Every structure is written in C-alpha cells, then in structure tokens.
Amino acid sequence: MFKEQIAAYCKALKLSHNLVENSDKIEAENHEEYLLKLLRLEVEHREESRKNRFLENAGFYNTQDI
C-alpha cells in the first residue's frame, strides 16, 4: 500500500520510479540518514542516465555495434 502511494507522489513530483525501488533497500538509523541515502542514490541514478543518454546521442560507436 505504501509503495503505491510513494509511486503516486513521485509521479506527481516528477521524480524517478527509481526512488520507489530504492525506498525498500535503504537501512538507516534515523529519518535524516534515510532521506540522505535515498536522495544520494537518486542523484547517482540521474547522473548515470544522463551520461548514457549523452553518449547515445553523440553517436559514438559501441563495441556491440561493430
């Protein structure tokens, strides 16, 4: 039930579904630590996605393409 609500709020705030997936995986001693870890994972995910998108748009050859 909570997961569906979290997903709905993430969609309304235009946040990644990755946040929902990571919300169960994080262990923390307090709310602030939990939020920090969750946000850190989201930033890392976005940076990785952005890098991959730029590489794809740049048209560099992939070893799989050859």
C-alpha positions as CSV (number, residue, x, y, z in Angstrom):
1,M,0.0,0.0,0.0
2,F,2.7,2.5,0.9
3,K,4.7,1.6,-2.2
4,E,1.8,2.6,-4.5
5,Q,1.3,5.9,-2.6
6,I,5.0,6.7,-2.8
7,A,4.9,5.9,-6.5
8,A,1.9,8.2,-7.0
9,Y,3.7,11.1,-5.1
10,C,6.9,10.5,-7.1
11,K,4.9,10.8,-10.3
12,A,3.1,13.9,-9.2
13,L,6.5,15.5,-8.3
14,K,8.1,14.2,-11.5
15,L,10.6,12.1,-9.6
16,S,12.1,8.8,-10.8
17,H,10.5,5.5,-10.2
18,N,14.0,4.5,-9.0
19,L,13.1,6.3,-5.8
20,V,10.3,3.8,-5.1
21,E,12.5,0.9,-5.9
22,N,15.3,2.1,-3.6
23,S,13.0,3.0,-0.7
24,D,12.8,-0.6,0.5
25,K,16.6,-1.2,0.1
26,I,17.8,1.5,2.4
27,E,18.6,1.0,6.1
28,A,19.2,3.9,8.3
29,E,19.2,4.8,12.0
30,N,17.0,8.0,11.6
31,H,14.9,9.8,9.1
32,E,17.5,12.2,8.0
33,E,20.0,9.5,7.2
34,Y,17.4,7.6,5.3
35,L,16.5,10.6,3.2
36,L,20.1,11.4,2.6
37,K,20.8,7.9,1.3
38,L,17.7,7.9,-0.8
39,L,18.5,11.2,-2.4
40,R,22.1,10.2,-3.0
41,L,21.0,7.1,-4.9
42,E,18.6,9.2,-7.0
43,V,21.3,11.7,-7.9
44,E,23.7,8.9,-8.8
45,H,21.0,7.3,-10.9
46,R,20.2,10.5,-12.8
47,E,23.9,11.2,-13.4
48,E,24.4,7.7,-14.9
49,S,21.3,8.0,-17.0
50,R,22.3,11.5,-18.2
51,K,25.8,10.2,-19.1
52,N,24.4,7.3,-21.0
53,R,21.9,9.5,-22.9
54,F,24.7,11.9,-23.9
55,L,26.9,9.1,-25.2
56,E,24.0,7.6,-27.1
57,N,23.1,11.0,-28.7
58,A,26.7,11.6,-29.5
59,G,26.7,8.7,-31.9
60,F,29.9,7.1,-30.7
61,Y,30.3,3.5,-31.8
62,N,29.6,0.8,-29.3
63,T,31.6,-2.4,-29.3
64,Q,28.3,-4.2,-29.7
65,D,27.6,-2.2,-32.9
66,I,30.7,-3.4,-34.7
